[in-house]
Amino acid sequence: MSAVKTRNMSTITDIVRPYASMFRIQFIGQLQYRAAAWAGIVTQFFFGFVFVMMYSAFYGGEAGAVGVPSLQTIISYQWLKQAFLMMVVLWSQDADLLNQIVGGHVAYSLCRPVDLYSLWAARLLANRAARCALRFAPVLILAFVLPAPYGMIPPPNVESGLLFIVSLLLGALVAVGMSMFLYVLTFVTLSSVGPRLFIGAIADFATGMIIPIPLMPDWLQRALAMTPFPHIADLPFRIYSGDIAGAAAGAAIGVQVFWVITLGITGWLAFRVVLRRTVVQGG
């Protein structure tokens, strides 16, 4: 019995090893781009201050209507958005993979004895994690030291903080699942520009990166709730502030898990279909 269990564990390890190795290699590789990270930090500081000033003027010192988040909550939402931007935005893609598809170099990747969808998903997740790791700490440190109401406030309790971390990680997986459809579309259209701009523009609005979803009309909030977009960034940020807490937060995280599984399965199937129809011309 022990030998069988050991053999099964060894088999699982052998299956997972290529994807874990890709994640590790890509993560370490992305950590080398420190100059780009500092440029991104400065940019995110700038846009963070712009959004904070804009919402401060919008609220005008008023507490807000019933059901509308407070100014401090919205400002924390904005700083979280800037700190974890590279983890949740859909316009941040791997240009090398897109060029492989358009240029036909994907043929070399197809020769590898691994599942290409899972390999690329691991690579995308590593890219997001590394870029976020280089940027989030300076943004959060500045946001916490700023005076009220321009700075961040901590989560209302430890439970909200822990659930925020879980939800943020699941949100990154949802973002990767949706990003993989961009690569599917690139196989079909042989151009990454159109799908990338189209998906990026819709996602920026639907994830709450332009206007926080709690400030949108009720009918639009209900419509977006039936899509995976709010579960990428809006949900983790609202769990952090305590706007969604307790059983409601647990149920919302359950919906995130549903979208991770659904997008993963449908994306994998779509990827298999386009790969079967892929033709690489040339010698």
C-alpha positions in Angstrom: 0.0 0.0 0.0 2.8 2.4 0.9 4.6 1.6 -2.4 1.5 2.3 -4.4 1.0 5.6 -2.6 4.6 6.6 -3.2 4.4 5.7 -6.9 1.2 7.7 -7.2 2.8 10.7 -5.6 5.8 10.4 -7.8 3.5 10.3 -10.9 1.7 13.5 -9.8 5.1 15.2 -9.2 6.3 14.2 -12.6 3.1 15.7 -14.2 3.3 18.9 -12.3 7.1 19.5 -12.5 7.2 21.0 -16.1 4.6 23.6 -15.2 6.1 24.4 -11.8 9.5 24.8 -13.5 8.0 27.2 -16.1 6.4 29.2 -13.3 9.7 29.4 -11.4 11.9 30.3 -14.4 9.5 32.9 -15.7 9.0 34.4 -12.2 12.8 34.7 -11.7 13.3 36.1 -15.2 10.7 38.8 -14.7 12.3 39.9 -11.5 15.3 41.1 -13.5 13.4 44.1 -15.0 13.8 46.4 -12.0 14.1 49.6 -14.0 10.8 48.9 -15.7 9.3 48.2 -12.3 10.5 51.5 -10.9 9.0 53.3 -13.9 5.8 51.5 -13.3 5.8 52.4 -9.6 6.2 56.1 -10.5 3.4 55.8 -13.0 1.1 54.1 -10.5 1.9 56.7 -7.9 0.8 59.4 -10.4 -2.4 57.8 -11.4 -3.2 56.9 -7.8 -3.0 60.6 -6.8 -5.0 61.5 -9.8 -7.8 59.2 -8.9 -7.7 60.1 -5.2 -7.9 63.8 -6.0 -10.7 63.1 -8.4 -12.9 61.2 -6.0 -12.1 63.6 -3.2 -13.5 66.4 -5.4 -16.4 64.2 -6.4 -17.5 63.6 -2.8 -16.7 67.2 -1.8 -16.4 66.3 1.8 -19.8 64.7 1.9 -20.4 61.3 3.5 -22.2 60.0 0.4 -25.7 58.6 -0.1 -27.1 55.5 1.6 -25.6 52.4 0.0 -22.7 54.3 -1.5 -19.2 53.5 -0.2 -17.5 56.2 1.9 -14.8 58.3 0.4 -12.2 56.5 2.5 -13.4 53.2 1.2 -13.2 54.4 -2.4 -9.7 55.8 -1.8 -8.5 52.5 -0.4 -10.0 50.8 -3.4 -7.9 53.1 -5.7 -4.7 52.4 -3.9 -5.3 48.7 -4.0 -6.0 49.0 -7.7 -2.6 50.7 -8.2 -0.7 48.3 -5.9 -2.0 45.1 -7.5 -2.5 46.5 -11.0 -0.2 44.0 -12.8 -2.0 41.1 -11.1 -5.5 41.9 -12.3 -5.4 43.9 -15.5 -6.2 42.0 -18.8 -4.2 44.3 -21.1 -1.0 43.0 -19.6 -0.1 40.1 -21.8 3.0 38.1 -22.8 4.1 39.7 -26.1 6.5 36.8 -26.8 3.7 34.2 -26.8 1.6 36.4 -29.1 4.6 36.8 -31.5 5.1 33.0 -31.4 1.5 32.5 -32.6 1.6 35.2 -35.3 5.1 34.3 -36.5 4.6 30.5 -36.6 7.3 29.8 -34.0 4.6 28.2 -31.9 5.5 25.0 -33.9 8.5 24.5 -31.6 6.4 24.7 -28.5 4.0 22.2 -30.0 6.8 19.6 -30.1 7.2 19.7 -26.3 5.7 16.7 -24.5 3.5 18.9 -22.3 0.1 20.4 -22.3 0.7 23.8 -24.0 -2.4 25.4 -22.5 -1.3 24.6 -18.9 2.3 25.6 -19.7 1.3 29.0 -21.1 -1.1 29.6 -18.2 1.7 28.9 -15.7 3.9 31.4 -17.6 1.2 34.1 -17.6 0.5 33.6 -13.8 4.3 33.9 -13.2 4.5 37.1 -15.2 1.6 38.6 -13.2 3.0 37.5 -9.8 6.6 38.8 -10.5 5.5 42.2 -11.9 3.2 42.6 -8.9 5.9 41.5 -6.4 8.2 44.2 -7.7 5.6 47.0 -7.3 3.0 46.5 -4.7 5.0 47.2 -1.5 6.2 50.8 -2.3 2.7 51.7 -3.4 1.1 50.3 -0.2 3.7 51.9 2.1 3.1 55.3 0.6 -0.7 54.8 0.7 -0.6 53.9 4.4 1.5 56.9 5.5 -0.6 59.5 3.7 -2.9 61.5 6.0 -6.6 60.9 5.9 -8.6 60.9 3.8 -5.9 60.5 1.1 -4.3 57.3 2.5 -5.4 53.7 2.8 -7.1 52.3 5.9 -6.4 48.7 7.1 -9.1 46.0 6.7 -11.7 46.1 9.5 -10.5 42.7 10.9 -8.1 39.9 10.4 -10.7 37.8 8.7 -11.3 40.4 6.0 -7.5 40.6 5.4 -7.1 36.9 5.0 -10.1 36.5 2.7 -8.7 39.4 0.7 -5.5 37.5 0.0 -7.4 34.4 -1.0 -9.7 36.3 -3.2 -6.9 38.3 -4.8 -5.1 35.0 -5.7 -8.3 33.6 -7.2 -8.8 36.8 -9.1 -5.4 36.4 -10.7 -6.4 32.9 -11.8 -9.6 34.2 -13.3 -7.6 36.9 -15.1 -5.3 34.2 -16.5 -8.2 32.1 -17.6 -9.7 35.0 -19.5 -6.3 36.0 -20.9 -5.9 32.5 -22.4 -8.9 33.3 -24.6 -6.9 36.1 -26.2 -4.4 33.6 -27.3 -7.2 31.4 -28.7 -8.5 34.4 -30.7 -4.9 35.2 -31.9 -4.7 31.7 -33.4 -8.0 32.4 -35.3 -7.4 36.0 -36.4 -3.5 35.8 -36.7 -3.4 39.2 -35.2 -3.1 40.1 -31.5 -3.8 43.8 -31.8 -7.6 43.7 -32.3 -8.4 41.0 -29.6 -6.0 42.6 -27.1 -7.5 46.1 -27.5 -11.1 44.8 -27.5 -10.7 42.6 -24.4 -8.6 45.2 -22.6 -11.1 48.0 -23.1 -14.0 45.9 -22.0 -12.2 44.5 -19.0 -10.9 47.9 -17.7 -14.5 49.0 -17.4 -16.2 45.7 -16.3 -13.6 44.9 -13.6 -14.1 48.3 -12.0 -10.6 49.6 -12.9 -12.1 52.8 -14.4 -15.1 53.4 -12.2 -15.5 51.3 -9.0 -18.4 48.9 -9.5 -20.2 50.0 -6.3 -20.6 53.5 -7.9 -22.3 52.1 -11.0 -26.1 51.9 -11.4 -27.8 48.9 -9.7 -28.9 47.4 -13.0 -25.4 47.5 -14.4 -24.0 46.0 -11.2 -26.4 43.1 -11.5 -25.5 42.6 -15.1 -21.8 42.5 -14.5 -22.3 40.2 -11.5 -23.2 37.4 -14.0 -19.8 37.7 -15.7 -16.4 36.8 -14.5 -15.1 40.4 -14.7 -16.0 41.7 -11.2 -14.4 38.6 -9.6 -11.0 39.7 -10.9 -10.4 42.9 -9.0 -13.6 44.4 -7.6 -14.5 41.5 -5.3 -11.0 41.3 -3.6 -11.0 45.0 -3.0 -14.5 45.1 -1.5 -13.6 42.2 0.7 -10.6 44.1 1.9 -12.8 47.1 2.9 -15.4 44.9 4.6 -18.1 45.9 2.1 -18.4 42.1 1.5 -17.8 40.1 4.7 -18.7 36.9 6.5 -20.9 34.4 4.8 -21.3 36.8 1.8 -17.5 36.9 1.3 -17.3 33.1 1.5 -20.1 32.7 -1.1 -18.5 35.2 -3.4 -15.1 33.4 -3.2 -17.1 30.2 -4.1 -18.3 32.0 -7.2 -14.6 32.9 -8.0 -13.7 29.2 -7.7 -16.6 28.4 -10.1 -15.2 30.9 -12.7 -11.6 29.6 -12.3 -12.8 26.1 -13.1 -15.3 27.1 -15.9 -12.8 29.4 -17.7 -10.0 26.8 -17.3 -12.1 23.9 -18.8 -13.7 26.0 -21.6 -10.3 27.7 -22.4 -8.5 24.3 -22.5 -11.2 22.9 -24.9 -11.1 26.0 -27.1 -7.3 25.8 -27.2 -7.4 22.1 -28.3 -9.8 23.0 -31.1 -7.7 25.8 -32.5 -4.5 23.7 -32.2 -6.0 20.9 -34.3 -6.8 23.4 -37.0 -3.5 25.2 -36.9 -1.3 25.2 -40.0 2.3 26.4 -39.9 3.6 27.2 -43.3 7.2 27.3 -44.4 10.2 25.0 -44.1 
